[in-house]
Amino acid sequence: MRKFKKQKLFLLVLLFPFVLLVISFEFWPLFAMIHNSFLADDGKTPSMIQYFTVFHSSYYLQAVQNSVLISLFSSVVSIIIAIITAYSITRFSKKIQDRMLMITNMTSNFEGIPLAFSYIILLGTNGLFTLLFAELGLDLFADFNLYSWSGLILVYIYFQIPLAIMLLYPAYKGIQKQWMEAASLLGATNVRFWLHIGIPYLLPSIVGTLSILFANAMGAYATAYALVGNNYNLLSLQIASLVASDVALKPQLGSALGVLLAVTMLAAMWINNRMMRRIRRDLS
């Protein structure tokens, strides 16, 4: 018994650096952000002025609205494409599947400034494809503006799709071949199998992935900043401009917006949790 207690104490000592790391880089900044959001601009006086400023400013409310809309739209489009693509990957041989997953994994890490710069080179005002189609007399990109809502949507969808594929692909592996054979023997077509068995089985994974994509898009900063700068009103861009700007430095207001961003993500996770519980209850 004494030896067991010593081993347990030893394991707790080994775990201490990890706990310290989590507290230092996750919980402490969170507590500091919440604390700063309840301070006035002088950084000392307790006040609710920052939240009053946010909720009485159409400019900041528009930033929240834009971020939610672009995150929701890009997530829904990405999840639809990923559902089809992940299923298509499972139809290939194991060797080709591994290669496709490797490419997908590499693509999922291609975001931020390099991704925005690549799109500027290809589809910007003087981009390669823009000038090429103009020379060919094709007006495919005549009305397309990369530095606008449509451009942001396109870039967000691009870096969301590989992540969605990586998250959904393992779920398809849970669909056993015997299920399809049994459904076929009972007279069910391939469409009916997916409508009544396949999609309901995948639904919890789809809902969970959609929640992750929404949170990923809400917190995206580098890609949007490199593409549109401060020309488009997004919540993540407003937080960065208030915390790190040389012109309008208001860290307390930025902290309040950060808390609002965190609350939005927690609300999305709560809705996702409720939906997954209901789906599992309906399936059981």
Residue pairs with C-beta under 8 A, 6 or more apart in sequence:
30 262
32 255
33 255
33 258
33 259
33 262
34 255
34 259
35 255
36 43
36 251
36 252
36 255
37 50
37 51
37 252
37 255
37 256
37 258
37 259
38 46
38 47
38 48
38 50
39 45
39 46
39 47
39 50
39 252
40 46
40 47
40 49
40 50
40 252
41 49
41 250
41 252
41 253
43 251
43 252
50 252
50 253
50 255
50 256
51 256
53 60
53 253
53 256
54 60
54 61
54 253
54 256
54 257
54 260
55 61
59 233
60 238
60 257
62 233
63 233
63 234
63 235
63 237
63 238
63 257
64 235
64 260
64 264
66 232
66 233
66 234
66 235
67 218
67 234
67 235
67 236
67 261
67 264
68 218
68 264
70 149
70 152
70 153
70 156
70 217
70 234
71 156
71 213
71 214
71 217
71 218
72 214
73 153
74 153
74 156
74 157
74 160
74 213
74 217
75 160
75 210
75 213
75 214
75 217
76 210
77 153
77 157
78 156
78 157
78 160
78 161
78 163
78 164
78 213
79 164
79 168
79 206
79 209
79 210
79 213
81 157
81 161
81 164
82 161
82 164
82 165
82 167
82 168
82 209
83 168
83 202
83 206
85 161
85 165
86 164
86 165
86 168
86 169
86 171
86 172
87 172
89 97
89 100
89 101
89 165
89 169
90 97
90 169
90 172
90 173
92 100
101 166
101 169
104 162
104 165
104 166
105 162
105 166
107 162
108 159
108 162
108 163
108 165
108 166
110 159
111 159
111 220
111 222
111 223
112 222
112 223
112 226
113 222
113 223
113 226
115 155
115 158
115 159
115 223
116 155
116 222
116 223
116 224
116 226
116 227
117 226
119 127
119 146
119 151
119 154
119 155
119 158
119 227
120 127
120 146
120 227
121 127
121 128
122 128
122 129
123 129
123 130
123 141
123 144
123 146
123 151
123 154
124 130
124 146
124 147
125 146
127 146
129 141
130 141
133 139
133 140
133 141
134 141
134 142
144 150
144 151
145 151
146 154
146 227
147 227
147 228
147 231
147 232
148 228
148 232
149 232
151 227
151 228
152 224
152 227
152 228
152 232
155 223
155 227
156 217
156 220
156 223
159 220
159 223
160 213
160 216
160 217
163 212
163 213
163 216
164 209
164 213
167 205
167 208
167 209
167 212
168 202
168 205
168 206
168 209
171 201
171 202
171 205
171 206
172 202
174 201
175 198
175 201
175 202
179 193
179 197
180 190
180 193
183 192
183 193
183 197
184 193
188 196
200 279
200 283
201 283
203 279
203 283
204 276
204 279
204 280
207 272
207 275
207 276
207 279
208 272
208 276
210 272
211 268
211 269
211 271
211 272
214 265
214 268
215 265
215 268
215 269
218 235
218 236
218 261
218 264
218 265
218 268
219 236
219 261
219 265
220 236
221 236
221 237
221 240
224 232
224 234
224 236
224 237
225 237
225 240
229 237
230 237
230 241
235 257
235 260
235 261
236 261
238 254
238 257
239 254
239 257
239 258
239 261
240 254
241 248
241 254
242 248
242 249
242 250
242 251
242 253
242 254
242 257
243 249
243 251
243 254
243 255
